Amino acid sequence: MSGIERGTTVMRARTRAATLALTGAVVLAGCAEEKKPRAPTEQEIHARDFETASGVRGRHLYTCGDGAPLFVDFKDEGLSIELRQAEQERPRVLTAPAQGLQFVGDDGSATMKGNELRVTNAQGNTRVCRKQ
């Protein structure tokens, strides 16, 4: 094989390798852009619907271990909750930095797991409430 033929063969091989690399990069870029939608969290679901006669969006009635009612309004796509003992009462507001994390406020915190809400006040007393 002459030097020209050998040079042409090497050039073709490099061109094929570059074409394959570019094709692979395009395919991978296309796959990376496809994001599967995640399932909504409990907080997001609660923020969209309501379950009390008031018809307030995001409002749910919970009953605590001592039998007392707790009205919980899920706001801001579930990143904020407003807690009330009675519907007309001024709420305690707690916020979470991201979905699924603890809600925190000036006078306490709350964590949510399924239909259970654990509310802790500033003194460290915890009430367990369940969604009705």
Backbone hydrogen bonds in HBPLUS format (Angstrom, degrees):
<---DONOR---> <-ACCEPTOR-->    atom                        ^
c    i                          cat <-CA-CA->   ^        H-A-AA   ^      H-
h    n   atom  resd res      DA  || num        DHA   H-A  angle D-A-AA Bond
n    s   type  num  typ     dist DA aas  dist angle  dist       angle   num
A0006-ARG N   A0002-SER O   2.91 MM   4  6.12 163.2  1.94 152.8 158.0     1
A0007-GLY N   A0003-GLY O   2.95 MM   4  6.02 154.3  2.02 138.2 145.3     2
A0008-THR N   A0004-ILE O   2.91 MM   4  6.14 152.7  1.99 147.5 155.0     3
A0009-THR N   A0005-GLU O   2.92 MM   4  6.17 157.0  1.97 150.6 156.6     4
A0010-VAL N   A0006-ARG O   3.00 MM   4  6.23 159.6  2.04 149.5 154.7     5
A0011-MET N   A0007-GLY O   2.94 MM   4  6.09 158.1  1.99 144.0 150.5     6
A0012-ARG N   A0008-THR O   2.92 MM   4  6.15 156.3  1.98 148.5 154.5     7
A0013-ALA N   A0009-THR O   3.02 MM   4  6.23 159.2  2.07 147.1 152.7     8
A0014-ARG N   A0010-VAL O   2.95 MM   4  6.23 156.9  2.01 150.7 156.8     9
A0015-THR N   A0011-MET O   2.94 MM   4  6.13 154.8  2.00 146.6 153.9    10
A0016-ARG N   A0012-ARG O   2.91 MM   4  6.15 159.7  1.95 152.1 157.1    11
A0017-ALA N   A0013-ALA O   2.98 MM   4  6.18 162.1  2.01 147.5 152.4    12
A0018-ALA N   A0014-ARG O   2.91 MM   4  6.10 159.3  1.95 148.2 153.9    13
A0019-THR N   A0015-THR O   2.91 MM   4  6.08 155.1  1.97 146.4 153.6    14
A0020-LEU N   A0016-ARG O   2.86 MM   4  6.10 162.1  1.89 154.5 159.0    15
A0021-ALA N   A0017-ALA O   2.95 MM   4  6.12 159.2  1.99 146.9 152.8    16
A0022-LEU N   A0018-ALA O   2.93 MM   4  6.08 159.9  1.97 147.2 152.7    17
A0023-THR N   A0019-THR O   2.89 MM   4  6.06 159.7  1.93 149.5 155.4    18
A0024-GLY N   A0020-LEU O   2.90 MM   4  6.06 162.2  1.93 149.6 154.5    19
A0025-ALA N   A0021-ALA O   2.97 MM   4  6.18 152.8  2.04 144.8 152.2    20
A0026-VAL N   A0022-LEU O   3.04 MM   4  6.26 155.7  2.10 148.3 154.3    21
A0027-VAL N   A0023-THR O   2.98 MM   4  6.23 162.2  2.01 152.9 157.6    22
A0028-LEU N   A0024-GLY O   2.94 MM   4  6.12 165.3  1.97 150.5 154.5    23
A0029-ALA N   A0025-ALA O   2.92 MM   4  6.03 153.9  1.99 143.5 151.1    24
A0030-GLY N   A0026-VAL O   3.02 MM   4  6.23 153.4  2.09 145.8 152.6    25
A0031-CYS N   A0027-VAL O   3.08 MM   4  6.39 150.7  2.17 146.3 154.1    26
A0032-ALA N   A0028-LEU O   2.91 MM   4  6.09 153.4  1.98 149.2 156.6    27
A0033-GLU N   A0029-ALA O   3.28 MM   4  6.45 142.2  2.43 142.4 150.0    28
A0034-GLU N   A0031-CYS O   3.22 MM   3  5.41 141.8  2.38 101.9 112.0    29
A0045-ILE N   A0041-THR O   3.01 MM   4  6.32 161.5  2.05 154.9 160.0    30
A0046-HIS N   A0042-GLU O   2.90 MM   4  6.13 166.8  1.92 156.2 159.5    31
A0047-ALA N   A0043-GLN O   2.95 MM   4  6.11 148.3  2.06 145.2 154.0    32
A0048-ARG N   A0045-ILE O   3.17 MM   3  5.44 139.8  2.34 103.3 113.9    33
A0058-GLY N   A0049-ASP O   2.57 MM   9  5.14 141.9  1.71 128.8 142.7    34
A0051-GLU N   A0059-ARG O   3.04 MM   8  6.37 157.3  2.10 170.3 176.0    35
A0055-GLY N   A0052-THR O   3.15 MM   3  5.89 158.2  2.20 119.0 123.8    36
A0059-ARG N   A0056-VAL O   3.16 MM   3  5.61 161.5  2.19 134.5 133.9    37
A0074-PHE N   A0058-GLY O   2.89 MM  16  4.85 166.6  1.90 126.6 129.1    38
A0060-HIS N   A0072-VAL O   2.82 MM  12  5.25 150.6  1.90 141.1 150.9    39
A0072-VAL N   A0060-HIS O   2.85 MM  12  5.25 173.7  1.85 162.2 164.4    40
A0132-GLN N   A0061-LEU O   3.03 MM  71  6.02 170.5  2.04 164.1 160.9    41
A0062-TYR N   A0070-LEU O   2.79 MM   8  4.96 159.1  1.84 147.3 153.8    42
A0070-LEU N   A0062-TYR O   2.81 MM   8  4.96 145.6  1.92 147.3 144.5    43
A0063-THR N   A0130-ARG O   2.86 MM  67  5.42 155.8  1.91 147.0 150.1    44
A0130-ARG N   A0063-THR O   2.90 MM  67  5.42 165.2  1.92 140.3 139.3    45
A0064-CYS N   A0068-ALA O   2.90 MM   4  5.44 176.3  1.91 163.4 163.8    46
A0067-GLY N   A0064-CYS O   2.80 MM   3  5.28 160.4  1.84 123.7 127.0    47
A0065-GLY N   A0128-VAL O   2.92 MM  63  5.81 134.5  2.13 156.0 167.4    48
A0071-PHE N   A0084-ARG O   2.73 MM  13  5.02 159.9  1.77 159.2 161.1    49
A0084-ARG N   A0071-PHE O   2.91 MM  13  5.02 147.1  2.02 146.0 153.8    50
A0073-ASP N   A0082-GLU O   2.89 MM   9  4.96 164.4  1.92 144.8 149.9    51
A0082-GLU N   A0073-ASP O   2.87 MM   9  4.96 147.5  1.97 136.0 146.7    52
A0075-LYS N   A0080-SER O   2.78 MM   5  5.05 176.3  1.78 152.3 153.5    53
A0078-GLY N   A0075-LYS O   2.79 MM   3  5.22 131.8  2.02 111.4 125.9    54
A0080-SER N   A0075-LYS O   3.29 MM   5  5.05 152.3  2.37 139.8 133.5    55
A0079-LEU N   A0076-ASP O   3.06 MM   3  5.38 161.6  2.10 112.1 117.9    56
A0096-ALA N   A0079-LEU O   2.75 MM  17  5.09 157.6  1.80 153.8 154.1    57
A0081-ILE N   A0094-LEU O   2.84 MM  13  5.39 163.0  1.87 158.5 163.5    58
A0094-LEU N   A0081-ILE O   2.94 MM  13  5.39 165.4  1.96 158.9 163.7    59
A0083-LEU N   A0092-ARG O   2.83 MM   9  5.07 162.2  1.86 146.5 152.0    60
A0092-ARG N   A0083-LEU O   2.94 MM   9  5.07 157.0  1.99 140.6 147.1    61
A0089-GLU N   A0086-ALA O   3.11 MM   3  5.31 157.2  2.17 111.5 118.7    62
A0095-THR N   A0104-VAL O   2.98 MM   9  5.33 167.3  1.99 135.6 133.5    63
A0104-VAL N   A0095-THR O   2.73 MM   9  5.33 157.0  1.78 138.6 141.1    64
A0101-LEU N   A0098-ALA O   3.24 MM   3  5.82 159.4  2.28 137.3 137.0    65
A0103-PHE N   A0110-ALA O   2.80 MM   7  5.02 162.9  1.83 165.9 164.6    66
A0110-ALA N   A0103-PHE O   2.89 MM   7  5.02 150.6  1.98 137.9 140.1    67
A0105-GLY N   A0108-GLY O   2.90 MM   3  5.42 151.7  1.98 170.7 161.6    68
A0122-ALA N   A0107-ASP O   3.02 MM  15  4.82 113.1  2.49 128.8 118.8    69
A0109-SER N   A0120-THR O   2.82 MM  11  5.24 153.4  1.89 147.6 156.1    70
A0120-THR N   A0109-SER O   2.79 MM  11  5.24 168.7  1.80 151.6 155.6    71
A0111-THR N   A0118-ARG O   2.96 MM   7  5.30 148.3  2.06 139.6 149.3    72
A0118-ARG N   A0111-THR O   2.90 MM   7  5.30 166.1  1.92 159.6 163.2    73
A0113-LYS N   A0116-GLU O   2.97 MM   3  5.36 165.0  1.99 155.4 159.8    74
A0116-GLU N   A0113-LYS O   3.03 MM   3  5.36 161.7  2.07 126.9 131.3    75
A0131-LYS N   A0115-ASN O   2.82 MM  16  5.16 159.2  1.86 151.3 158.2    76
A0117-LEU N   A0129-CYS O   2.78 MM  12  5.17 166.9  1.80 157.7 161.3    77
A0129-CYS N   A0117-LEU O   2.86 MM  12  5.17 165.0  1.89 151.0 156.0    78
A0119-VAL N   A0127-ARG O   2.88 MM   8  5.23 160.4  1.92 158.8 160.1    79
A0127-ARG N   A0119-VAL O   2.78 MM   8  5.23 158.2  1.83 149.1 155.9    80
A0121-ASN N   A0125-ASN O   2.95 MM   4  5.57 156.1  2.00 153.2 156.8    81
A0124-GLY N   A0121-ASN O   2.94 MM   3  5.39 162.7  1.97 116.9 122.3    82
